[in-house]
Every structure is written in structure tokens, then in C-alpha cells.
Amino acid sequence: MGTAGMQNGLEDAVDSEGVWEGYLTSGTRIVKDEAAALQALSGVLDTSFCRAVDLLVATRGRVVVSGMGKSGHMCRKIAATFASTGQPAQFVHPAEASHGDLGMLIDGDSAILVSNSGETPELADIMAYSRRYAIPSIGITGKPDSELARMVDVAIVLPPIKEACPAGIVPTSSAVMTLALGDALALTLMEHRGFTPGRFRMLHPGGSLGAQLTSVNDIMHTGDALPIVSPETRMPDALLVMTNKGFGVAGVVEDERLVGIVTDGDLRRHMDCLLDKSVRHVMTGSPLFITPGILVQEALAVMNTQKITCLPVVADEQTRQWVGILHVHDCLRAGIS
């Protein structure tokens, strides 16, 4: 049976024995249990969380995150979140740390160690190393009296929540809380440091995130590419500029200030004796413009609303010094539509 046939078969299937109802009951219960765990976590954040953020604020080097098993998977994501929001970070496998990777922890770094039980033996060496060399450490655990809670500088204790697993043994709710707590630490640090969308884009140049955060300054045309004319330029010369530069418009500049624009629409409105006129008599005064710092998405929205294909870019609204031009095709090439 082909893919289409299989899909049609699934769509036409009938839950004659109520099996699907059982699936939905289980799935809904598990999601609700994990949501309840997050709600409980939000209610227990206290001064230990604040002390942990203070420790991260003071970190001059990297945040090294380590955990074993499911905690290790959460740690990889936590490290990635720190790195993508401006704080250098990396995951170190605790077993590998015992075989040489402890050298990745150096003066100026801090450590986040994760173990729900707080008794993970593989973390023993990295805990001891951190204490011996005064590497500031944060522990995330579900047991306040555990070895991990005793060994770290700041212990954040997860609330006692039953795992969403029906048997109560598979790390589920605890894993979700760990992940959420890592996000809370990283994003609180990000807010404290004033991490900007522009900086975020520098760390995410690829994919849809990079495209969404692209600024006009990143892709606009500048310098000799600009189709510049003056108010006194004769229209035959202005037409040559419009043709040679390829934007279908000419910006009218006087004393470095953008004072008007000549578009295809202006040419059609002034067809009578067009070649005998100067730009001043054809241009549209007070044209729409944008500034370099806005996102390309915003500029494209203006073009779509006004049904135009390009926009002049000025240094600022006061001087209106013309510094660039953005065409709708530039937006499409940047992956923004």
C-alpha cells in the first residue's frame, strides 16, 4: 500500500473498541501532570534562584553544564540555551570529565550540575574538582539533603512531584522541571544583561530565526548603487540613472537630504513634454523612508501596505541623509516574505 493509501486508511479507521479513547485519556493525563509540575516549580523559586543568577552574572568565562542519563539530555539543551542567549556555555559528560575533560573547567567558569536524586556517582569527580579549584557551582536536584545539594555553592531544589510516568519511575515531570528551570536561569541572565535582538541574530544567522531578525542595515544597497539625482537634474539624465541603477526609482537629494523620489508612477503622470522637464517638476516630495535599524520584516510590511517595491533608507528622521535603498527582491533573497 502506498503512502496515500495508508493515510486514507488511517483517516477512515474506526475506534470500534475504544482504544483511541484510552490513548487520549493517557496522553491528556500525562500532559496535565507535567503542567502541574511546572506550576509547582513556579511557586517554589526563592532566594536560592536569585543567588544562582548572581553567580551566573559574575561568571567571566563559560557555564559548564553536566548531568547523567536523562538529566544529561536536559543539560545539553540548557547549555545550548545559554550559548544562544549570549552566555558561552557547553555540556561536559560527567564520565568523560573523570577521564580528562575536567580540564574544560578553568578559572572564571561556573558549573551547573544536575541530578534529581542528588547522588549520581558520575558527578562525584566534577563536584570535587569544582570545590578544590573554587569553581562556583549550582546544583539542580530533587533532594535537599543529597550530596549534590551539600557540595555545590547554590542548590536549587525541585518540588516533590510524582513523575507523570504511570509507574512513577521514568524521569518525566522532573525532566520537564529541570528544563524549565534551566530556561529560567538563562533567560533571567539574558534580561539582566540587556541581550538585544540584534545580538541574538548574530548568534542565529541561519534559518528562519536569522531571517526574522535581519535588519535593513544588513541587506540595503549603499554608496555607488544609489540612484541619486538632484532637483535640477534634467529628466533625460534622470531616466538614465533610473535605468542604470535598476531600482525603477531615483532618489532626489539636496544638500545630502532626501527631498523627493521619482517613480514609474511619476513618469506616467508627467508624460506630456517629460524630457523637457527637470526632476523638481516630476518628483514626489516628502517620500516614504525607513531607517537602517528596523527589521526587514517591518520594511516589507510597509512596502506591502503601500504597494511599492522599494524604500529609501535615511540615517535618521531629522537629517534625512540618504544612506541606502531596499528593494522587495532583497527581502525575498534574505528569506523574508
C-alpha positions in Angstrom: 0.0 0.0 0.0 1.3 3.4 -0.9 1.7 6.4 1.5 -1.5 8.0 0.2 -3.4 4.7 0.7 -2.0 4.3 4.2 -3.1 7.8 5.1 -6.6 7.3 3.8 -6.8 4.0 5.8 -5.9 5.8 9.0 -8.4 8.6 8.4 -11.1 6.0 7.7 -10.3 3.8 10.7 -13.0 3.4 13.3 -12.2 3.2 17.0 -14.6 0.3 17.5 -13.1 -1.0 20.7 -12.5 2.4 22.4 -8.7 2.1 22.2 -8.3 5.6 21.0 -10.2 6.9 23.9 -7.7 5.2 26.1 -4.8 6.8 24.2 -6.4 10.3 24.7 -7.0 9.7 28.3 -3.4 8.7 29.0 -1.9 11.5 26.9 -4.1 14.1 28.5 -3.3 12.9 32.0 0.4 13.0 31.3 0.4 16.5 29.9 -1.7 17.7 32.8 0.7 16.1 35.3 3.7 17.7 33.7 1.9 21.1 33.6 1.1 20.7 37.3 4.8 20.1 37.9 5.7 23.3 36.2 3.1 25.2 38.2 4.5 23.8 41.4 8.0 24.8 40.3 6.9 28.4 39.7 5.7 28.6 43.3 8.9 27.5 45.0 11.5 29.7 43.4 13.2 31.6 46.2 16.4 33.2 47.2 18.4 30.2 46.0 17.3 31.1 42.5 18.4 34.7 43.0 21.8 33.6 44.3 22.2 31.3 41.3 21.6 34.1 38.9 24.1 36.3 40.9 26.6 33.6 40.4 26.0 33.5 36.7 26.1 37.2 36.4 29.6 37.1 37.9 30.8 34.4 35.5 33.6 35.7 33.3 34.1 32.5 31.3 31.8 29.7 30.4 29.0 27.9 32.1 29.8 24.2 32.1 26.6 22.1 32.5 26.8 18.4 33.4 24.4 15.6 34.3 24.0 11.9 33.6 21.2 10.0 31.8 18.0 11.9 31.2 19.5 14.8 33.2 22.4 14.9 30.8 20.0 15.3 27.9 18.4 18.2 29.7 21.8 19.7 30.4 22.7 19.7 26.7 19.6 21.8 26.0 20.3 24.1 28.9 23.9 24.7 27.7 22.6 25.4 24.2 20.1 28.0 25.6 22.8 29.8 27.5 25.1 29.9 24.4 22.3 31.1 22.1 21.4 34.0 24.5 24.9 35.4 24.9 26.5 33.4 27.7 29.2 31.0 26.4 28.4 27.5 27.7 29.0 23.9 27.0 27.9 20.4 28.1 30.5 18.1 29.7 29.6 14.5 30.1 30.4 13.6 33.8 32.0 10.3 32.9 34.3 11.9 30.3 35.1 14.6 32.9 36.7 11.9 35.0 38.9 10.9 32.1 40.4 14.3 31.2 37.5 16.6 30.4 37.8 18.3 33.8 40.4 20.4 32.1 37.4 22.2 30.4 36.7 23.8 33.7 39.0 26.7 34.4 39.2 29.8 36.5 36.4 32.2 35.6 34.0 29.4 34.7 31.0 28.3 36.6 29.2 24.9 36.7 25.6 23.8 36.7 25.3 20.2 37.9 22.0 18.3 37.6 20.9 15.2 39.4 17.3 14.6 40.5 18.5 12.1 43.2 21.5 14.2 44.1 23.5 11.0 44.4 24.7 10.4 40.9 28.1 8.8 41.4 29.4 10.0 38.0 29.2 13.6 39.2 31.5 13.0 42.2 34.7 13.9 40.4 33.4 17.1 38.9 31.9 18.2 42.2 35.2 17.6 44.0 37.1 19.4 41.3 34.9 22.4 41.4 35.3 22.7 45.2 39.1 22.1 45.0 39.6 24.9 42.5 36.9 27.2 43.7 34.8 26.9 40.5 31.4 28.4 41.5 28.7 25.8 41.2 24.9 25.5 41.0 23.1 22.2 41.8 19.7 21.3 40.5 18.2 18.4 42.4 15.1 17.0 43.9 16.7 16.1 47.3 17.6 18.9 49.6 19.7 16.6 51.9 21.6 15.0 49.0 25.4 15.0 48.4 24.9 17.3 45.4 23.0 19.8 47.5 25.8 19.8 50.1 28.7 20.1 47.7 27.6 23.0 45.5 27.6 26.7 46.3 23.9 27.2 45.5 21.4 24.4 45.5 18.0 24.8 43.7 15.6 22.1 44.9 12.8 20.9 42.7 9.4 20.4 44.4 8.4 16.9 45.3 6.2 15.9 42.4 5.2 12.4 41.3 6.5 11.6 37.9 4.0 11.6 35.1 5.1 8.0 34.3 2.3 5.7 35.4 4.8 3.6 37.3 6.4 6.7 38.8 9.9 5.8 37.8 10.6 7.3 34.3 12.1 10.8 34.6 9.2 12.9 33.1 7.8 15.6 35.3 11.3 16.1 36.9 12.9 16.3 33.5 10.4 19.0 32.4 11.0 21.0 35.6 14.8 20.8 35.1 14.4 22.0 31.5 12.1 24.9 32.6 14.5 25.9 35.4 17.4 26.0 33.0 15.4 28.2 30.7 14.5 30.4 33.7 18.2 30.8 34.7 19.4 31.5 31.1 16.6 34.0 30.2 16.8 35.8 33.5 20.5 36.3 32.9 19.7 37.4 29.3 17.2 40.0 30.6 19.7 41.3 33.2 22.4 41.8 30.7 20.1 43.5 28.2 20.7 41.0 25.4 19.3 42.5 22.2 17.5 41.0 19.2 20.5 42.2 17.1 22.9 40.3 19.2 20.6 37.3 19.1 20.6 37.4 15.3 24.5 37.4 15.3 24.3 34.0 17.1 21.5 32.7 14.8 22.5 33.7 11.2 20.8 30.7 9.6 17.3 29.6 9.2 14.0 31.4 9.9 15.2 33.0 13.1 18.1 34.7 11.4 15.8 35.9 8.6 13.2 37.3 11.0 15.9 39.3 12.9 17.6 40.7 9.9 17.8 44.4 9.9 17.6 46.8 7.0 21.2 47.8 7.5 22.3 44.2 6.8 21.0 44.0 3.3 20.4 47.5 1.9 22.3 48.9 -1.1 24.6 51.8 -0.4 27.2 54.0 -2.0 27.5 54.0 -5.8 24.5 51.7 -6.0 22.2 54.5 -5.0 20.2 56.2 -7.9 20.8 59.8 -6.9 19.7 62.9 -8.7 19.2 66.5 -7.8 16.1 68.6 -8.1 17.7 70.4 -11.1 18.7 67.2 -13.0 17.1 67.1 -16.4 14.7 64.2 -16.9 16.7 62.6 -19.7 19.6 62.3 -17.3 17.3 61.1 -14.5 15.9 58.4 -16.8 19.5 57.2 -17.4 20.1 57.0 -13.7 16.9 55.0 -13.1 17.8 52.6 -15.9 21.4 52.1 -15.0 20.8 51.6 -11.2 18.0 49.1 -11.8 15.6 50.0 -8.9 13.0 51.7 -11.0 13.2 54.9 -8.9 15.6 57.8 -8.4 16.1 59.5 -5.0 16.2 63.3 -5.1 18.9 64.7 -2.8 19.6 68.3 -2.0 22.4 69.2 0.5 22.6 65.4 1.4 19.0 65.5 2.4 16.4 63.2 0.7 13.8 65.7 -0.5 11.9 63.6 -3.0 11.7 60.5 -5.2 10.9 59.8 -8.9 9.0 56.6 -9.6 7.4 54.9 -12.6 4.1 56.4 -11.5 5.6 59.9 -11.6 6.8 59.4 -15.1 3.4 58.3 -16.3 1.7 61.3 -14.6 4.1 63.7 -16.4 4.3 62.1 -19.8 3.5 65.4 -21.5 6.8 67.0 -22.5 8.5 64.8 -19.9 12.0 65.2 -21.4 11.8 68.9 -21.3 11.3 69.0 -17.6 13.6 68.9 -14.6 13.3 66.4 -11.7 11.9 69.1 -9.5 8.7 69.3 -11.6 8.2 65.5 -11.7 9.2 64.1 -8.3 7.0 63.2 -5.4 8.0 65.3 -2.4 8.2 64.0 1.2 8.7 60.4 0.2 8.3 57.4 2.5 11.5 56.3 4.0 12.9 53.9 6.7 15.9 53.9 8.9 18.7 51.3 8.9 18.0 49.8 12.3 14.5 48.5 11.7 13.8 44.9 10.9 13.4 43.9 7.3 10.1 42.3 8.2 8.8 45.8 9.2 10.1 47.4 6.0 8.5 44.7 3.9 5.2 45.3 5.7 5.4 49.0 4.7 6.1 48.1 1.1 3.2 45.6 1.0 0.8 48.1 2.6 1.8 51.0 0.3 2.1 48.7 -2.8 5.6 49.8 -3.6 8.7 47.8 -4.5 11.5 49.8 -2.8 12.1 52.2 0.0 14.9 54.8 0.6 16.8 54.4 3.8 17.9 57.6 5.7 20.4 57.8 8.6 17.7 59.4 10.9 14.4 61.2 10.6 15.9 64.6 11.4 18.7 64.9 8.9 17.1 62.6 6.3 20.6 61.9 5.0 20.1 59.2 2.3 22.3 56.2 3.1 20.7 53.3 1.4 17.9 51.7 -0.6 15.9 48.5 0.0 14.1 46.6 -2.8 11.5 43.9 -2.2 13.7 41.4 -4.0 16.3 42.0 -1.3 13.8 40.9 1.3 12.9 37.7 -0.7 16.6 36.8 -1.1 17.0 37.2 2.7 14.3 34.6 3.1 11.6 37.1 4.3 8.3 37.1 2.5 
